[in-house]
Amino acid sequence: MDASGEELDRLVAYSYLSVADRSSRAAYIAIMRIFTGTLLADLSADEVAERLADQGVALTADEVAGRLGQLAEWGDLAPSARTVRVASIAEYRRSRSRFQLTQLGEQVQRHVDEVLATADAAREVSREMLGLVEEGLTRLAGLAETPGGPEPRDALERVTTLFAQFGEFADSIRDFYTYLGQVLFRYDLDGAEYTGFKNLLLDYVESLTEDVAHHAPRIERALDRLEGHLPELLKRIDEADAGLSALAEAVPGTRVRRARGRELDDWHDLRAWFASDGTESSEVDQLREATRRALQALLANAKRMIRSGSGELSRRRDLLKLAKWFDEADDATAHDLAVSAFGLYPARHLGVPTDADRHVPTTVSWWGDTPVEVPVALRERGSRAPRGRTSGVEDHSAQKELLRSQAEAEAEARREAAAELRRLVPDAAGRLPDIRLSAHALRLLQELLGKALAGAGPAFDTLTGGDLDLDLRLHLRRGNGRGVTVHGFEGDLTLEGIVIALSTYDETAPPGLIGETG
């Protein structure tokens, strides 16, 4: 059920436990303990300051008055309405600003003291209470089934005792299992700790679950016998001893928190602890499930300790100790710790490759620089290793076939271009003005020309180059003012001051010049 706004506002009473300054927090707790240590406490700031001084807390009366006023704003204290008679101004000043404890403040401080006293302690389960609960319910059911029913005063005592015993057992078993889960799910247990918890689980928890399994069915049967008699029984108890229920009728708006067992809802909660209603599991079922999880945690620790022989021991305890050193170290010492523990020397950038074209000076701090994109695996798991199954080898046969066909087509085009140029060898100069070379032939001619000129000096007279596989040679000579123009479908190639000739490798002398112009 959602809490209303008024109920949430009451949580402000916990504010004095979360003030930033630790000394102020301790002073607030000391003040609240003074008020909770006396019934119907009605104290002034001077009186509180004197009691704090006896405890070694040095606060002036004005400082105490400020803190008392703050506690009153949070709802832990309330200004006192008691009239005080004084005989002097000094006595009046000592008696001013009087405060008294509120019910909410008393509950908060009581919870605080319980947490501070027993937060890390293993609470022993009041197992004997479960048998007393069974016995009390059985006797009450027997009295309810007798003609006339039990005497109201006797029934009230039995109900109050019954719920007090059950409350002690339920609270203790919940605290115990909370502590058990806190220690069993640790991954830094050594051999001695593991042995102790193993014996605890196998002996104490086993006997505890056996007791619950033994008494739970009997308690459920006793509750079944009582169910039809409860409305009339509780009505007779209220008629004999109304308690504070009459206060709600006399003062409208007053909320009364009745003793456990005086309302039908209390009995429904009791039944729900031992028996499931079909929609939600009972506490007994949850107890069995918690025991099963505890056994699994114990087994996991056993496996971990077995693996520790192969070097897989958890380093949680060592890492916590190292973290404490870092927390207490200054800046220079922290750098030395990082170097000694991890071999990490001071660096300004994460070791992830960045854009090669982007230069970042070493003087730029990583805090203000543009973030580097870190791979998801490295960011989430701290490892670059891939996870999951290795994917199969990709089939590149189609790409290989495409590249092979393209290479064959290019080779065939070169052969056709070479054949076209070889056909120009006889009487090339006479036929060239009427011939226009294909694109492949013109590109091959340019390729041979480039190879020949690549090794030529600036004052060459004649050059020869070619391609033996294509059986085609190219001859170049200084033209003494003459040049060469070769026509092609993609354009014309003009060389000034150079004339060229083509021949095959079988010819001993070059034929006539190609495209020679005066």
N, C-alpha and C positions, 0 to 999 in steps of 0.2 A: 504494500500500500504506500502511495506517495505521501511524503510529509508535507504538511501545510506550511504556509509562510510563517505563521506564528511559532510552529514547532521548530522550524529551521532557525529562527531568531534566537531561540534559547541556546543554540550551540555557541553563541558569542561568549558564554560563560567560560569556555575553554581558552579564551584569548590570552590569559596571563601565562599560559604554558608555552606559548609560541612567540614571545617577545624576542627581538633580535639579540639584545644584550643578555649574556648568560648570568651576570651578577644580578641584574634586575629580575630575571626569571626566578633565581634562587630566593631573592627577597620577597617576591610575591608568594611563593610557596611557603616560606617561613611565616608570613603574616596569616595566611589561610590556616596553617596548622595551629596557630595561637587561638583562632576563633573556633576551630573544630575540636580543640582540646578541652573546651568547657561547654557545658550545657547552658543554653540561653545566654550566651556571651553577649555582653553589651559593653563595648570598650571604646575609649577615646584614643586619639592619635598619640597623646603623651603616654598613656598606659601601654599601648602597643610598642612604642619606641623603647620604653623601659624593659619590657619583656624580651624584645629583640636584642637589646644590649646585654642582657644576661646570657643570651645564646651566642654572643660574639658577633652579632650583625650590627654594625655602626651606621645608624640612620638617624638624622635629626627628626624632631617632631613634625616640622614642616614637610620634610620629604615623605614621612610616613603618611601625613594627611593627604598629600597628593596621590599616593598609591592607594589609599583607602577610597578616595573619590573615584579613581579609575576603576577599581574593583566594583564599586557601586554602579558605575555606568555599564559594566559588563554583566551585571546581574548576580554577582557572587555575594555581595554585601548589600545592605539597605540601611539608610539613615535611621537612627534610633528615634522613636517618638517618646521615650521615657523622659519625664520631667526630673531634673536634677536640682536639688537645693544646694546653694553654695553660700559661703559666708564671706568670701573675699574675691577681688578681681583675679588674683592669681589662681584661686581654686576654680573660678569660672573658666579661665583660659585652659586649664587642665581638663576640664570636663566638656569643652565644646567639641564639635565634630565627632559625635559618638556614632558608632555603627554596630550593627548586629548581623549575624549570618543568615543568609536565605537558605531555603530548602534545596534549591538548585546548586548553590555554592557548596553546600555540605556534601551533596552527592558527587559533584565533580572532584572535590578534594579527596573524598574517600576512595574513588577510583584511582586517583593519582597515587595515593599511598600504596594501594594494592599493586599497581603496576611497578612502582619503584622497588617494592619489597620482594615480589615473586615473579618478575618477568622472565628471568633466566632459570628459575628453579623447576625441577621435575616434581609435579604434584602427585602424591600418592592417591590412588583411586579408593574411595570409601566403599569397598566391595560389600562389607557387612550390611550396608544400608539397603541393598537390594533385597536381601532376605527379610529385613524388617518391613520393607514396603509390602512384600508379598503377604507376610503375616498380618499386617494391619488391614490390608484390603480384604483378606479372607474373613477376618473377625468382623469387620464392619459390614460385609455382605451378609454374614450369618445373622447379625443383629437386625439388619434391615429386613430380612425375610421373616423374622419372628412377628407374631401379632402385636400391633401397637408400635413396633419399631424401637430403636434405641432411645434412651433418655437424651434430650437435646444437648445438655451440657457435656455428657460423656461423648456424644457424637462429635461435638465441636473439638474436644481435646484430641480425639482420634484423627479427625481430618487434618487439624493443624500439625500434629506430629507426623502424619503420613506424608504431607507435602514438604515438610521441612527435611525429612529423610530423603525423599526423592530428589529435592533440589540440591542437596549436598552431593548425592551420587552423580546426578547428571552434570553438574558443574565440574566435579573432579575428573570424570571420565573424558569430558571435552578438553579440559586443560592438559590432561595426560597425553591424549592423542595428538594435540597440537604440538607439544614438546617432542613427541616421538617422530612426527613428520619432519620437524625442524632439524633433527640430528641424523636421521636415517638417510635423508636425501642429500647429505653432504658427500662430496667426492674426495675428501682429504682425510678420511678416517685411517688411522694407523692400525697395526695389528692388535694392540691392547684395547683400543676403543672398539674395534670391530667385534672382538671377543665379548666385551662387556655388553654391547648392544644385542649381540646374537643371543646371549643367555637371557637377557631381559625379554627379548621378543618371544623366544621359544618357551620360557617358563612363565613369566608374569603375564604376558599378553594372552598366552594360551589358557591359563587358569581363569583370567578375566572373561574371555569369550565363553568359556565353559559355564561360568556362573550365570552370565546373561542368557545363554541358551537354556539353562536349567530353569531359571525363574521366570523368564518372559512368557511362556505359555500359561503358567499358573496365574500370573498377574492378569493376563488377558482374560482368562476364564472368570476371575473374581470381578473384573470390570464389567463383564457381560451380565453377571448376577446383579450388580449394583445399578446398572443403567436405568432400569425402569423405576427404581426407588429414589434416584437422586433428586428430582424436582421436589418431591414431598419432603425429603430429608433436609434439603437446604432451606426450604421454607420454614420448617419447624425450628431449625437452628437460628434463623433470622428473627423469628418471633420471640425466642428465648434470649437472644443476645444480638441486638441490632448493630452493635458496634458504632462505627462512624457513618453508617448509611443514612441515619437520620439527619446528619449535618447537611447533606446535599439537599434534603427537603426543606430544612429550616433556612438555609442560605442558598438561594438559587444561584447557579453558576459555579458553585464550589465543586471541584473535582475530588473524588475520594478514591484512593487506591486501596482496595480491600485486601485482606490477608488471602494468601493462595489457598484455594480449595473452597472458598465461599461462593464462587461463581461457576456456572455450568461450563464456561469456556475453559476454565482450569482443568476440568475433568476430561474435556475433549483433547486438550494438549497432552495430558497424561496418557490417554489411549493412543494418540498418534505417535508417541515415543516408542511404544511396544508393538503396535499393530499398524499395518499399512491400510489405507482406506481405498486403495485401487488407483488413485491418481498420483500420489506421492509416496515415496518409500519411507518406511519408519526409521527411527534412529537405530533400532536394532539391525536393520538391513544395512544402513550406512556404516555401522560398526563392523559388520562382517566384511564389507567392501574395503574399509580402511585397513583392516588387518591383512587382507589380501595384498593391497598395495604396499604395505610395510614389508611383507615377505618378499615381494618383487624387488623393492629397494635394497633389502638385505642381500638378495641374490646378485643384484647388479654390483654391489660393493665387493662381494666375494669374487666375481669375475674380474673386476678391476684389479684386485690385489693379486690374483693369479697372473694377470698380464703384466704386473709391475716387474716381474722377474725378467721380462724381455725388454725393459726400458720404457714401457708405456705408462709409468706411474704419473698420477696427476700432480701438477706443481701448484695447485691452488694455494696451499699454505705458504709456500715460498713467494708466490706472486703477491699475496696479501701483505707479507712482511716487507717486500720491496715497495709496494704502494705506500705503506706507512712511512718508509724512509723518504720517498718522493714528497709526501705531504708535509713532512717536517723539515725538508731541506730548503736552503736558499737557492737562488738562480744558478750560481756557479756550481754548487754541490750537485744540483739536479742534473746539470750537463755531464759532470763526472760520473754520476750514477748510470746515466744512459749509455755512456761509452763503455763502462765496465760491465754492465749487465747485458747489453744487446749489441755492442760494437757499433752503435749509431753515433757518429760524430755530428756536430752541429751542421745543419743544412737548411737552406731556405726554400727548397722546392722538392716536391715529391718525385721519387725516381720513376716517373712514368713518361715515356717519350712524348714530346710535344711537337707542334708544328715546326718543321725544320726552317721555314722561312721567317719565323717569329723569334727575334733575339730578345732575351730578357737579361738585363744586367744582373750581376751577382749582388748588387747593392739593394735590389728590390725585395721587400719583405713579402713572404708568401701570404701574409694576412691581408694585404691590400691588392695583390696581383689578381689577374683573371684566373678563375679556377681551372684546373686541368681536368679533362674528362677521364675519370677512372673507370676501368671496366667493371661491369656489374659483379662478376665473380670475385674480383679483388676487393671491391667495396663491401660486399655482403659477407663473404667467407674468408677474406684475407688470403686467398690462394688463386693462382692463375690456372691451376690444374683443371681440366674439363671434367664435368660430371656426366654420369649416364653412360650408356653404351657407345662404343666407337662406331661412327657411321661407316657404311660400306664405301668401297672405292668407287668413285664416280666413273661412269662409262664415257670415255672420250673418243670412241670409235667414229662417231659421226663427224666430230671436229677434225680428226685425223684424215678421214676420207675427203673432207672438203679441202683441207690444205694440200693433200696429195694431188687432187684434181686441178687445183689452182696452179700448183707447181708444174704439172704436166702441160697445162694450157700455156703458161709463160714460156716453157722450153720449146713447145711447138711453134709459138709465135716468133721466137728468136730464130729458129731454123728456117721458117718461111721468109723472115726478113733477110737472113744471110743469103738464101737462094735468090731473092729479088736483087740484092746488091751484086751477086756473082753474075747475074745475067747482064749487068751493065759493063762487065769487064771488056768484051770486044767492042770496039768503036764507041766507047762511052762518050767521048767528047762530041761526036756527031749526033747522037740520039738524045743526049741529056736535056736539051731545051724542050723536047717534045714529051719528056717523061716527068711525071710527078710521083715522088716516092710516097709509099704508105706511111702511116704513123709509126708502125713498128720498125720499118726499115730506116726512117729518119732518126729514130731514137737509137738504133744500133750503130748507125754511122756516127752520131754524137758520142756514144760510149767509146767507140774505137778511137775517135779523135781525142777524147779526154785522156785515155790511157797513154796515147802516144805523146801528148804534150806534157803529161805529168812528170816525166823524167827529163824533159828537154831544158837546156839552158837558155839564157836570153839571146845568144848569138848563134843558134843552130843554122845549118845549111840544109840538111836532109834528115828525116826521121822515118822510122818504120815501126809499125805496131800492128797487132792483129789478135785473132782468136783461132788457135789451131783446131779446136773442136768444131768450129763452124767453117774451117778451111777458107779463111778470108783474111787478107792483109791490107793495111792502109799505109800509103807512102805520102809523106809531106815534104815540100821543098819551098825554099824562099822563092817568091814570085817576081822579084824585081819590079814592083809596081803593079803586077797582075794579082788578081784575086779569084775566089771561087764562090759561086752561087748555086746552091742545091735547092730545088723546089720540092715541097712536100704538102700533103693535104692539111697539115696543121700549121703551115707557114713556110717561109724560106729561110735557109741558113746561108749567111754570107760571111766569108773569111777574106779579109783584105791583106794583101802582101803574102798570102800563102796559097799554094796550089796543091791539090791532092790527087792521088791515083789509087785504084783498086786492083788487086790481083789475087790469085790463089797461091797456095804454098808450093804448087808444082811449077809455077812460072819463075824463070830465073831473072827476068827484067820486068819492070813495071810497064804496063800498057800506056795508052794515051791518057792525058790528064782529064779529070772529070770537071766539067763546067768551067773550064778556064776562060777568063775574060781578060781583055786587054786594058 
